[in-house]
Amino acid sequence: MVILNLRQKQNIYTTTMSFKMMDFIMEGNRKYEFGCAMLYFDFPQMFKIQDAIDPDDVYEDPDDDSFGFETEPHITLLFGLHKDVTDEQVEDIVTKFVYGPITLSKLSTFDNPDYDVLKFDIPNTSSGAGFLYKANKDLVKLPHTNEFDYHPHMTVAYLKKGTGKKWVKKLKSQEYTLTPKYAKFSKPNKESKKFKIRVSK
């Protein structure tokens, strides 16, 4: 019988919670059990960042094309919406706000057992980030499964395990200010609905 000390138990708990958190950061796109509300952006600079990354470091799965480079720059408002949530319910929430510019502050990584996720962080002190948190606060009133605090981010690429930090260092901290173009509700049945949004001038 193996007896674990407190630190070992804490390490196991932390690792387990990290894997669960990663599943939500990945938006469950390998399961399609839940829906996701997102904001989409025009961000051509992200593709220039991707061009600087060594293709040998990119993580790909021949059975899943959602890995590799992110091709549709977006920020998730809420992942975990249940299948009985309607387009109208999501639309009523995501279209009630006037969205302004938001600052992507720096590149960082989130570690997964099989790969690294290269992403831009969006701290709650960032310019224009308030509407993200307000939209999330209203969306969580709908039926959903997501036990974690909201931490908005924008994924850039999925990289091979252990290579992410190298590219954070090489690409250095970069800041960009973007305004969202539209919202989208991706549903568990793989269908999606786009919504027009209001943006500040």
N, C-alpha and C positions, 0 to 999 in steps of 0.2 A: 504494500500500500504506500503510495507516494503522498507525502504531506507537503503542501506548498506554504511558503511563508507569505506574509502580507504583500511584499513587493512583487513576488511572482504572480499572486492573484491579481494585483493591480495591472501588471503588464499584460496578462491574458485578457482582462476586461478591456483595457485600452485598445489592444489589437483587434478584438472582436468588434468594438464600437467603431474603430477606424474602417473596417471592412464594410460594416453596415452603412456608415456615412458615405463611403465611396460609392455604394450602390445607388444612393440617392443623388450624389453629385453626378453620377453617370446617367441620371434620369431614367434608370431602369430600362435603357433602350435595348437590352438583350431579353427582356421579359414581356413587354407590352401588356403588363397587368394594370397599369395606371395611366391616367391622362396627364398632360403637362401644358401649362400656360406659359408662353414665352413672348419676349420682345425681340424683333429682328432689326439688324442694322446694316447700313452700307459701310463697309470697313475694308477698303482695298489694301490698306497698310498691313493688315493681318496676313495677307497672301505674300507680301514681301518678306515678312518675318518667317513664314513657312519656307520660302525659297532659300533662306539662309541656313536652314536646318539640313544636316546630312541625311539623305534618304535612308542610309543604312541604320540610322537610329530610330526610324519611324516604326511604330508597332502596328502591324496589320494582321487581320484574321481573314483567311480566304473564304470563310463561311459567314462573315459579318462585315458589310461595307461601312458600318458606322464608326469603325476605327480609322486610324491614319490621321490625315489632316482634317480639321473641321472645315466644311465647305459653306456653311451658312452661319455667319456670325450672329450669335443671339445670347440673351441673358434670360435665364429661367426665372419666372415669377413664382411658380409653385409646381413641383412635381408631386404626384401621388393622388391626383383627382380620381374619384371612383367612376365606374362606367355609367352610373345613372345621372351624373352631372351633365347638364344640357349645354348646347352652344349658347343659348340665350342667357343662362346664368353666368357663364364666363364673360360673355360680351358685355353684360350690364356692368360688370366690375371693371374690366380692363379698359373700357371706353369712357369711364366716368372721370378719368384723370387727364390733366393737361401735362404731357410729358416734356421735360426740358433736357438740356445737354447733361451728359454724365461722363465723369472722368474715370478712365481705366488707369489704375495707379501704378501697377508693377506686374512683372511676370513672376510666377511662383509655381510650385508643383504640388500635386497630391499623389501620394504613393499608393499603389495597388499591388497585391501580390504578384501580378503578371506584367504590369506596365506602369509608366508614370504619366500623369496628366499635366500638360503644360497649360497654364491658364493665366488670365489677367484677374487680379483681385479688384474688388470694388468695396472699399471700406464705407461704413455708414456715414463717415464725415466727408465723403467725396462729394464734389459739386454735382447736384442733380440727382443724387442717390435716393433722396427722400421718397420720390414717387414709387420706387421699387418696393420699399418697405411698406408703404401704404397699400399698394396693390396686393402684396403678399398677405398683409393683415386682413384684408377683406376676403381674399380667396380661401384662406384657411377656415372660413366660416362654412364653406361648402364641404360635403362629404369627401374626405381624403384620408390617406395614410402617409404620414410623414412626421416623425417624432423629433426632428432636429430643428434647431434654430436656423433662421434664414441667413445665408451668407452668399449674396449674389456674386457671380463670377462669369467670365467668358472663356470657354475652352478654345485653345489654339490648336493643340495636337495631342495625340496619344503616342507616347514614345516608349522605346524598349526599356525594360527595368534597369534602373541605375544611370540612365543617360539624361534624365530631366534636369538635374541640378547643373550639369555641365552647360546646358543651353540657357538656363537662367543667367549664369555667369557670363557666357559669351555674348548674349543679346543685351545684357545690362538692363537697368530699369528704364522703361520708356513710358511716357504718358500720352494718352490720346483722349480727346473729348468728342463724344459722339451723341447724336440725337436719334432715337428709335424711329423706324419708318412704319412699322405695322406690328400688330400682335397676332399670335396664332395659338389655337387650341388643338394640340395633337391628342387624339383620343386612343383608348386602348385597342380599338379595332383597326388602328393604323390610318384611319381617316383623319383629316385635319380641316380646320376652318380658320380663315384669315379675317381679321377685323381692322377696319380703319381706326386710327387713333388721332387725337388732337395733340399737336406739339406747339410749344411756345416759340415765338419768333425772336 
